[in-house]
Structures are given as C-alpha cells and as structure tokens.
Amino acid sequence: MKKVLLILGSLAILGVLLFKQIGVSVGSLIIEVPEDPNPTKTTVVYQCDTETDKEQISVTYLNADTISLVDFTWKGQRVIGANVITASGVKFAGAQYIWWIKKDDAILYNLIDDPTEENPIRCEKIQDIR
C-alpha cells in the first residue's frame, strides 16, 4: 500500500484544467508516493528583503523518495513548486516563481517581473518549525 502526501488548499486553476468536463471542484490534491522512505514535512521561516521592506515567509518542504515539493504563500498567492535540476543548492519552480535554497539562505525570483533573474529577493532562514 502506498502512503499519500496530501496538499490542502484551493487549487481552482488545477480544478478547471483537470475537471472542467466532469464538473468536479477541487479542494485538495492527493499525490501517491512510495512507502519507503516515509514522507517528511519540514517548515522553515525566512525573512525576505524586498528592498522596500522585509517580509517573513513560512515555507514547507515536502519530500518522499524522489518527489520534492515546496509550498509557500507570496504576496497573497499560494505557490507549490517542484524540485528542478540545478548545479548547486536545491531549486524549485512553481507558477512564475523560482525558489532556490543554498544552506540557510534562499532566493526568490518572480519570472514575470524579472524574466532574466537579475533582481533576486534574498531570504535568510530565521527559524525551523518541525
């Protein structure tokens, strides 16, 4: 039997894309993951410098075998990103955002506002919440 990683929340766009023809509304997304190793969930709080102010962001990392996801809210928009290949650190892509962690620091890019990734939003880890 497989374990289930449950990501709760309003995923209206996904619901429209996947269930438009059958009229099902989506309130959660279930992803089956391997039993071994057990899935892990870690939440970390970062302080991000937007140049005009500093914002705290709570980021949840969900890991199960080869599946790695990140879940956070930025400027009122929920972002769920999947791990992508990078030369260093750990990089996630979701919606128009790139979330890139290296040690205790993270960088957030908004590819709509900054398509060339020249103006990163730098974030520093301030607390682990397990």
C-alpha positions as CSV (number, residue, x, y, z in Angstrom):
1,M,0.0,0.0,0.0
2,K,1.3,3.5,-0.8
3,K,1.4,6.4,1.5
4,V,-0.4,9.5,0.5
5,L,1.0,13.1,0.5
6,L,-1.9,15.5,0.9
7,I,-1.6,19.1,-0.2
8,L,-4.6,21.0,1.0
9,G,-5.9,24.2,-0.4
10,S,-7.8,25.9,-3.1
11,L,-6.4,24.8,-6.4
12,A,-9.0,26.4,-8.6
13,I,-6.9,26.6,-11.7
14,L,-6.0,22.9,-11.5
15,G,-9.6,22.1,-10.9
16,V,-10.7,24.0,-14.0
17,L,-8.0,22.3,-16.2
18,L,-8.4,18.8,-14.9
19,F,-12.1,18.5,-14.1
20,K,-13.8,21.1,-16.3
21,Q,-15.7,18.4,-18.4
22,I,-17.0,16.5,-15.4
23,G,-17.8,19.5,-13.2
24,V,-15.8,18.4,-10.1
25,S,-14.5,21.2,-7.8
26,V,-11.1,20.7,-6.2
27,G,-10.3,21.4,-2.6
28,S,-7.2,19.2,-2.2
29,L,-4.7,17.4,-4.3
30,I,-3.6,13.9,-3.5
31,I,-0.3,12.6,-4.7
32,E,0.6,8.9,-4.2
33,V,4.2,8.5,-3.0
34,P,6.4,5.5,-2.3
35,E,6.2,3.9,1.2
36,D,9.9,3.9,1.8
37,P,11.3,6.1,2.9
38,N,8.5,7.7,4.9
39,P,7.4,11.1,3.5
40,T,8.8,14.1,5.5
41,K,7.4,17.6,6.1
42,T,9.6,20.4,7.3
43,T,8.6,24.1,7.7
44,V,11.1,26.9,7.8
45,V,10.5,30.6,8.4
46,Y,12.6,33.0,6.3
47,Q,13.0,36.8,6.4
48,C,13.0,38.2,2.9
49,D,14.4,41.6,1.8
50,T,12.3,43.1,-0.9
51,E,14.4,46.3,-0.9
52,T,11.4,48.3,0.2
53,D,10.7,46.2,3.3
54,K,11.3,42.9,5.0
55,E,8.7,40.1,4.9
56,Q,8.6,36.9,6.8
57,I,7.6,33.8,4.7
58,S,6.8,30.3,6.1
59,V,8.0,27.7,3.6
60,T,7.0,24.0,3.9
61,Y,9.2,21.3,2.2
62,L,7.5,18.0,1.4
63,N,9.8,15.1,0.5
64,A,9.1,11.5,-0.4
65,D,11.8,9.4,-2.2
66,T,12.4,11.3,-5.5
67,I,9.5,13.6,-5.0
68,S,10.3,17.0,-3.5
69,L,7.9,19.9,-3.3
70,V,7.8,23.4,-1.7
71,D,4.7,25.1,-0.5
72,F,4.5,28.8,0.4
73,T,2.4,32.0,0.0
74,W,3.9,35.1,-1.5
75,K,2.0,38.4,-2.0
76,G,-1.2,36.6,-1.3
77,Q,-0.6,33.8,-3.9
78,R,-0.1,30.2,-2.9
79,V,2.8,28.7,-4.7
80,I,3.5,24.9,-4.9
81,G,6.8,24.2,-6.7
82,A,8.5,21.0,-7.8
83,N,12.2,20.4,-7.5
84,V,14.1,21.0,-10.7
85,I,17.7,20.4,-11.8
86,T,20.4,22.9,-10.7
87,A,24.2,22.9,-10.4
88,S,24.2,23.9,-6.8
89,G,21.7,24.1,-3.9
90,V,18.1,23.0,-4.2
91,K,15.8,24.7,-6.7
92,F,12.0,24.6,-7.1
93,A,9.8,26.0,-9.8
94,G,6.1,26.8,-9.4
95,A,3.8,29.2,-11.2
96,Q,6.0,32.2,-12.2
97,Y,8.3,31.7,-9.2
98,I,11.7,30.1,-8.6
99,W,12.6,29.3,-5.0
100,W,16.3,28.4,-4.7
101,I,17.9,27.4,-1.4
102,K,21.6,27.2,-0.6
103,K,22.5,26.3,3.1
104,D,20.5,28.7,5.3
105,D,19.7,31.2,2.6
106,A,17.1,31.3,-0.2
107,I,16.5,33.4,-3.3
108,L,13.1,34.0,-4.8
109,Y,12.6,35.1,-8.4
110,N,9.4,36.2,-10.0
111,L,9.9,35.4,-13.7
112,I,7.1,37.6,-14.8
113,D,8.6,40.7,-13.1
114,D,12.2,39.6,-13.6
115,P,12.5,37.2,-16.5
116,T,16.3,37.4,-16.7
117,E,16.6,36.7,-12.9
118,E,18.7,39.8,-12.3
119,N,16.8,41.1,-9.2
120,P,16.6,38.3,-6.7
121,I,14.6,38.6,-3.4
122,R,17.1,37.4,-0.8
123,C,15.8,35.5,2.1
124,E,17.5,34.3,5.3
125,K,16.4,31.4,7.5
126,I,15.3,32.6,10.9
127,Q,13.5,29.6,12.4
128,D,13.0,25.8,11.8
129,I,9.5,24.6,12.6
130,R,9.3,20.8,12.5
